[in-house]
């Protein structure tokens, strides 16, 4: 999925694409999938960022801001067994060419102890002052996924 998102229908399609592809990536890396509630679409230009953030008030109420606005959706987006309730639009970042990412809902400590050291080419530990997270990545996928400590 390489094109910019031009309307709300394409935004929803991108959300579904990210959820499906990140689940496929997790299945490939660790042999399991995990629930997704929160998802981020990456904007790839200032114009796309303005367009996408302009759509957010129509589909959700403001929730918080971290590298872009995040909303709690008025109507969750169902993707397979997943129920996406929160959506963020990430500011353009040349280090983030992917379509987007999501957070997997699972026990962080159990995931870390079971998987992190086994898959050094597909997982990275990222440490922040308030929390840490594990990034799942695979060059065959144009999405990222995270397991966050809190």
Steps between C-alpha positions, in 0.01 A plus 500: 500500500699799373249769414400793713165491671253742346172447687334338801425176312871462415593582861279213624649270232850594625399421860375157394812439290732586793309271738504208255865540397633548855313188610651309206843633600456387863387159380812475283738615777364334817233264368214684671273799464391745768200729546521853358308796646726793413642572157701776328495605137822667384459817295772535236469871422383818671204511260394144584544569873272805480239308301501198736499700821211700357300176476555401864230720662240338271586146614609538862549720803842635589686263734867607518798610293830317440673560165154593374140518618321191630124455526265255666282386211123560517453169318777242547645352182458122491781309330468123544497441877644845566300801610700818433384763752784757475657652189802729470634686200879521524685805378714444191836346592758395242596212734144363475425414134256224605122527466459497880527302821297369790536398860436134582303435817688231692691453823817700443730319744392155381542604135842651568636199687359249249583673168746791511827305517376235251436745215779762500461566125125570530470670839659804659475615861429873524546661842334829596520673840138406587470161330655256255368329193592229255481580129418219258629557147558296187625630165226301325233716664428871467364526856645496852354369825574557865449337837509775763583457869214712636 
